[in-house]
Amino acid sequence: MEFEIEGTLKLPTLYFDDEKLVVKERDSSKKVYAYTDMSHFELSYKQMFANFATFSFQYQKKSIVIPYNKLYTKKLEHAVDQIKEKQRQPKKNSSSTFAFDDLPTDPFEFMKKFKEMLDLGIITQEEFDEKKKEAFQLKK
């Protein structure tokens, strides 16, 4: 499952791949949502403007609302169906494991790796903040 719903005007572009949704805002900022942490999907057709609607879901206990062009409703419905199907599939035991021994010793490089894991939804914001404190030996 790899496709996108192109953003228009001030609407974000939505990229769907096999594991996550990437929302690229018009200012080039990105938000990444792992399918494993998404639930309670809803497409709302109640809108102020005829061409726009909203896609909402729960992500790590937070409500996320994303506006989209109503012309892409069928494509978005298909994406939601695909996400739900992936969530129903049993989790595979991966033979590959993350080796913490392979992490860089430089604190900046170390944090780049953890930021990447945060963006991919592998770790939580709290875990990232804890590693940041450890890397830079920060005290609260």
Contacts in CASP RR format, 6 or more apart in sequence:
PFRMAT RR
TARGET T0000
AUTHOR 0000-0000-0000
METHOD contacts of the structure
MODEL  1
MEFEIEGTLKLPTLYFDDEKLVVKERDSSKKVYAYTDMSHFELSYKQMFA
NFATFSFQYQKKSIVIPYNKLYTKKLEHAVDQIKEKQRQPKKNSSSTFAF
DDLPTDPFEFMKKFKEMLDLGIITQEEFDEKKKEAFQLKK
1 16 0 8 1.000
1 17 0 8 1.000
1 18 0 8 1.000
1 79 0 8 1.000
1 82 0 8 1.000
1 86 0 8 1.000
2 16 0 8 1.000
2 17 0 8 1.000
2 18 0 8 1.000
3 15 0 8 1.000
3 16 0 8 1.000
3 75 0 8 1.000
3 79 0 8 1.000
4 13 0 8 1.000
4 14 0 8 1.000
4 15 0 8 1.000
4 16 0 8 1.000
5 13 0 8 1.000
5 14 0 8 1.000
5 16 0 8 1.000
5 68 0 8 1.000
5 69 0 8 1.000
5 72 0 8 1.000
5 75 0 8 1.000
5 76 0 8 1.000
5 79 0 8 1.000
6 13 0 8 1.000
6 72 0 8 1.000
7 13 0 8 1.000
7 14 0 8 1.000
7 26 0 8 1.000
7 68 0 8 1.000
7 69 0 8 1.000
8 69 0 8 1.000
10 26 0 8 1.000
11 26 0 8 1.000
11 52 0 8 1.000
11 67 0 8 1.000
11 68 0 8 1.000
11 69 0 8 1.000
12 23 0 8 1.000
12 24 0 8 1.000
12 25 0 8 1.000
12 26 0 8 1.000
12 66 0 8 1.000
12 67 0 8 1.000
12 68 0 8 1.000
13 23 0 8 1.000
13 24 0 8 1.000
14 21 0 8 1.000
14 22 0 8 1.000
14 23 0 8 1.000
14 24 0 8 1.000
14 55 0 8 1.000
14 66 0 8 1.000
14 68 0 8 1.000
14 76 0 8 1.000
14 79 0 8 1.000
15 21 0 8 1.000
15 22 0 8 1.000
15 23 0 8 1.000
15 24 0 8 1.000
16 79 0 8 1.000
16 82 0 8 1.000
16 83 0 8 1.000
18 86 0 8 1.000
19 34 0 8 1.000
19 35 0 8 1.000
19 36 0 8 1.000
19 120 0 8 1.000
20 32 0 8 1.000
20 33 0 8 1.000
20 34 0 8 1.000
20 35 0 8 1.000
20 120 0 8 1.000
20 121 0 8 1.000
21 32 0 8 1.000
21 33 0 8 1.000
21 35 0 8 1.000
21 38 0 8 1.000
21 79 0 8 1.000
21 83 0 8 1.000
22 30 0 8 1.000
22 31 0 8 1.000
22 32 0 8 1.000
22 33 0 8 1.000
23 30 0 8 1.000
23 31 0 8 1.000
23 32 0 8 1.000
23 33 0 8 1.000
23 66 0 8 1.000
24 30 0 8 1.000
25 31 0 8 1.000
30 119 0 8 1.000
32 119 0 8 1.000
32 120 0 8 1.000
32 121 0 8 1.000
33 57 0 8 1.000
33 59 0 8 1.000
33 64 0 8 1.000
33 121 0 8 1.000
34 120 0 8 1.000
34 121 0 8 1.000
34 122 0 8 1.000
35 83 0 8 1.000
35 86 0 8 1.000
35 87 0 8 1.000
36 87 0 8 1.000
37 59 0 8 1.000
37 60 0 8 1.000
37 121 0 8 1.000
38 57 0 8 1.000
38 58 0 8 1.000
38 59 0 8 1.000
38 83 0 8 1.000
38 87 0 8 1.000
39 57 0 8 1.000
39 58 0 8 1.000
40 56 0 8 1.000
40 57 0 8 1.000
40 58 0 8 1.000
41 55 0 8 1.000
41 56 0 8 1.000
41 57 0 8 1.000
41 80 0 8 1.000
41 83 0 8 1.000
41 84 0 8 1.000
42 55 0 8 1.000
42 56 0 8 1.000
42 57 0 8 1.000
43 53 0 8 1.000
43 54 0 8 1.000
43 55 0 8 1.000
43 56 0 8 1.000
43 73 0 8 1.000
43 76 0 8 1.000
43 77 0 8 1.000
43 80 0 8 1.000
44 53 0 8 1.000
44 54 0 8 1.000
44 55 0 8 1.000
44 56 0 8 1.000
45 53 0 8 1.000
45 70 0 8 1.000
45 73 0 8 1.000
46 53 0 8 1.000
47 53 0 8 1.000
47 54 0 8 1.000
47 70 0 8 1.000
50 70 0 8 1.000
51 69 0 8 1.000
51 70 0 8 1.000
51 71 0 8 1.000
52 67 0 8 1.000
52 68 0 8 1.000
52 69 0 8 1.000
52 70 0 8 1.000
53 67 0 8 1.000
53 68 0 8 1.000
53 69 0 8 1.000
53 70 0 8 1.000
53 73 0 8 1.000
54 65 0 8 1.000
54 66 0 8 1.000
54 67 0 8 1.000
54 68 0 8 1.000
55 65 0 8 1.000
55 66 0 8 1.000
55 67 0 8 1.000
55 68 0 8 1.000
55 76 0 8 1.000
56 63 0 8 1.000
56 64 0 8 1.000
56 65 0 8 1.000
56 66 0 8 1.000
57 63 0 8 1.000
57 64 0 8 1.000
58 64 0 8 1.000
60 124 0 8 1.000
68 76 0 8 1.000
103 110 0 8 1.000
103 113 0 8 1.000
104 110 0 8 1.000
104 112 0 8 1.000
104 113 0 8 1.000
107 135 0 8 1.000
107 136 0 8 1.000
110 131 0 8 1.000
110 135 0 8 1.000
111 131 0 8 1.000
111 132 0 8 1.000
111 135 0 8 1.000
111 136 0 8 1.000
114 123 0 8 1.000
114 128 0 8 1.000
114 131 0 8 1.000
114 132 0 8 1.000
114 135 0 8 1.000
115 128 0 8 1.000
117 123 0 8 1.000
117 128 0 8 1.000
118 124 0 8 1.000
118 125 0 8 1.000
118 127 0 8 1.000
118 128 0 8 1.000
123 131 0 8 1.000
132 138 0 8 1.000
133 139 0 8 1.000
133 140 0 8 1.000
END
